[in-house]
């Protein structure tokens, strides 16, 4: 998943995709512990996708907080 795709998601979709990706990472880790994956770098890629999703969520929350602070400061 690319960052441009992540930026287009709504907040609800962003939360849903984050949960799904975390679940998939957990399954990948378990499968890797039981029997080695064909490509263990997929775990790293999955972690990075989750990090991008979490970063976008934090960015959106901070934007809302800044907007609220500027509203109260000007009022």
MIBAFI-489353 format. One line per field, with one value per atom (N, C-alpha, C): y, x, z; residue in three letters; atom name. Coordinates in steps of 0.2 Angstrom, whole numbers, plus 5000, padded with zeros to 4 digits. Each point is the difference from the previous one (the first is absolute). Example, Ala and Ser with C-alpha at 12.3 -4.5 7.8 and 13.67 -1.06 7.14 Angstrom:
2
north <- c(4972|5006|5006|5005|5006|5005)
east <- c(5066|4996|5004|4998|5004|4996)
up <- c(5039|5000|5000|4996|5001|5003)
residu <- c(ALA|ALA|ALA|SER|SER|SER)
atome <- c(N|CA|C|N|CA|C)
***
This chain:
75
north <- c(4994|5006|5006|5005|5006|5005|5005|5006|5004|5000|5004|4996|4994|4996|5001|5000|5001|5007|5005|5007|5001|4995|5001|4996|4997|4996|5005|4998|5004|4997|5004|4998|4993|4998|4994|4994|5002|4995|4999|5005|5000|4996|5000|4996|4993|4999|4993|4997|5003|4997|4999|5005|4999|4993|4999|4994|4994|5000|4994|4999|5005|4999|4998|5002|4997|4993|4998|4993|4996|5002|4997|4999|5005|5000|4995|4999|4995|4993|4999|4994|4998|5005|4999|4998|5004|4998|4993|4998|4993|4995|5001|4995|5000|5006|5000|4996|5000|4997|4992|4998|4993|4997|5003|4998|5006|5001|5006|5002|5006|5003|5000|5000|5000|5006|5006|5006|5004|4999|5003|5008|5003|5007|5003|4996|5002|5002|4998|5002|5007|5002|5006|5005|4998|5004|5002|4994|5001|5005|4999|5005|5007|5001|5007|5003|4995|5003|5002|4996|5001|5007|5001|5007|5005|5000|5005|5001|4995|5001|5004|4998|5003|5007|5001|5007|5005|4997|5004|5002|4995|5001|5005|5000|5005|5007|5000|5006|5003|4996|5003|5002|4996|5003|5006|5001|5006|5006|4999|5005|5003|4995|5002|5004|4998|5003|5007|5001|5007|5004|4997|5004|5002|4996|5002|5005|5000|5005|5006|5001|5006|5003|4996|5002|5004|4996|5003|5006|5001|5005|5007|4998|5006|5002|4996|5002|5004)
east <- c(5004|4996|5005|4998|5004|4997|5004|4998|4994|5000|4995|4993|5001|4993|4998|5005|4998|4997|5002|4998|4993|4998|4993|4995|5002|4995|4997|4993|4997|5002|4999|5002|4998|4993|4998|5003|5001|5004|5007|5003|5007|5001|4995|5000|4999|4995|4999|5006|5003|5006|5005|5001|5006|4998|4994|4999|5001|4998|5001|5007|5004|5007|5004|4998|5003|4998|4994|4998|5004|5001|5004|5007|5003|5007|5001|4995|5000|5000|4996|4999|5007|5003|5006|5006|5000|5005|4999|4994|4998|5002|4999|5001|5008|5003|5008|5003|4997|5003|4999|4994|4998|5005|4999|5004|5002|5006|5003|4996|4999|4997|5004|4997|5004|5004|4997|5003|4999|5005|4999|5000|5003|5000|4992|4996|4993|4998|5002|4999|5002|5006|5003|4995|4998|4996|4993|4998|4993|5001|5005|5001|5001|5003|5000|4994|4995|4994|4996|5000|4997|5002|5007|5003|4997|4999|4997|4993|4996|4993|5000|5004|5000|5002|5005|5003|4994|4997|4994|4995|4998|4995|5002|5007|5002|5000|5002|5000|4993|4995|4993|4998|5002|4998|5003|5006|5004|4997|4998|4997|4993|4996|4994|5002|5005|5001|5003|5004|5002|4994|4996|4994|4996|4999|4996|5004|5006|5004|5000|5000|5000|4993|4995|4993|4999|5002|4999|5005|5005|5005|4997|4996|4998|4993|4997|4993|5000)
up <- c(5000|5000|5000|4996|4999|5004|5002|5004|4997|4993|4997|5001|5000|5001|5007|5005|5007|5001|4997|5001|4997|4995|4998|5004|5005|5004|5005|5002|5005|5007|5005|5007|5002|4998|5002|4996|4993|4996|5002|5003|5002|5006|5005|5006|4998|4995|4998|4997|4996|4996|5005|5005|5005|5004|5002|5004|4995|4994|4996|4998|4999|4999|5006|5006|5006|5001|4999|5000|4995|4994|4995|5002|5003|5003|5005|5005|5005|4997|4995|4997|4996|4997|4997|5005|5006|5005|5002|5002|5002|4995|4994|4994|5000|5000|5000|5006|5005|5006|4999|4998|4999|4994|4994|4994|4997|4998|4996|4994|5000|4994|4994|4994|4994|5000|5001|5000|5007|5004|5007|5000|4994|5000|4999|4999|5000|5007|5005|5007|5001|4998|5000|4996|4994|4996|5003|5004|5003|5006|5004|5005|4998|4994|4997|4998|4997|4998|5006|5006|5006|5002|5000|5002|4996|4994|4996|5001|5002|5002|5006|5005|5007|4999|4996|4999|4997|4995|4997|5005|5005|5005|5005|5002|5004|4997|4994|4996|5000|4999|5000|5007|5005|5007|5002|4998|5001|4997|4993|4996|5004|5002|5004|5006|5004|5006|4999|4994|4999|4997|4997|4997|5006|5005|5006|5004|5001|5004|4996|4994|4996|5001|5000|5000|5007|5005|5007|5001|4997|5001|4996|4994|4997|5002|5004|5003|5006)
residu <- c(UNK|UNK|UNK|UNK|UNK|UNK|UNK|UNK|UNK|UNK|UNK|UNK|UNK|UNK|UNK|UNK|UNK|UNK|UNK|UNK|UNK|UNK|UNK|UNK|UNK|UNK|UNK|UNK|UNK|UNK|UNK|UNK|UNK|UNK|UNK|UNK|UNK|UNK|UNK|UNK|UNK|UNK|UNK|UNK|UNK|UNK|UNK|UNK|UNK|UNK|UNK|UNK|UNK|UNK|UNK|UNK|UNK|UNK|UNK|UNK|UNK|UNK|UNK|UNK|UNK|UNK|UNK|UNK|UNK|UNK|UNK|UNK|UNK|UNK|UNK|UNK|UNK|UNK|UNK|UNK|UNK|UNK|UNK|UNK|UNK|UNK|UNK|UNK|UNK|UNK|UNK|UNK|UNK|UNK|UNK|UNK|UNK|UNK|UNK|UNK|UNK|UNK|UNK|UNK|UNK|UNK|UNK|UNK|UNK|UNK|UNK|UNK|UNK|UNK|UNK|UNK|UNK|UNK|UNK|UNK|UNK|UNK|UNK|UNK|UNK|UNK|UNK|UNK|UNK|UNK|UNK|UNK|UNK|UNK|UNK|UNK|UNK|UNK|UNK|UNK|UNK|UNK|UNK|UNK|UNK|UNK|UNK|UNK|UNK|UNK|UNK|UNK|UNK|UNK|UNK|UNK|UNK|UNK|UNK|UNK|UNK|UNK|UNK|UNK|UNK|UNK|UNK|UNK|UNK|UNK|UNK|UNK|UNK|UNK|UNK|UNK|UNK|UNK|UNK|UNK|UNK|UNK|UNK|UNK|UNK|UNK|UNK|UNK|UNK|UNK|UNK|UNK|UNK|UNK|UNK|UNK|UNK|UNK|UNK|UNK|UNK|UNK|UNK|UNK|UNK|UNK|UNK|UNK|UNK|UNK|UNK|UNK|UNK|UNK|UNK|UNK|UNK|UNK|UNK|UNK|UNK|UNK|UNK|UNK|UNK)
atome <- c(N|CA|C|N|CA|C|N|CA|C|N|CA|C|N|CA|C|N|CA|C|N|CA|C|N|CA|C|N|CA|C|N|CA|C|N|CA|C|N|CA|C|N|CA|C|N|CA|C|N|CA|C|N|CA|C|N|CA|C|N|CA|C|N|CA|C|N|CA|C|N|CA|C|N|CA|C|N|CA|C|N|CA|C|N|CA|C|N|CA|C|N|CA|C|N|CA|C|N|CA|C|N|CA|C|N|CA|C|N|CA|C|N|CA|C|N|CA|C|N|CA|C|N|CA|C|N|CA|C|N|CA|C|N|CA|C|N|CA|C|N|CA|C|N|CA|C|N|CA|C|N|CA|C|N|CA|C|N|CA|C|N|CA|C|N|CA|C|N|CA|C|N|CA|C|N|CA|C|N|CA|C|N|CA|C|N|CA|C|N|CA|C|N|CA|C|N|CA|C|N|CA|C|N|CA|C|N|CA|C|N|CA|C|N|CA|C|N|CA|C|N|CA|C|N|CA|C|N|CA|C|N|CA|C|N|CA|C|N|CA|C|N|CA|C|N|CA|C|N|CA|C|N|CA|C|N|CA|C|N|CA|C)
***
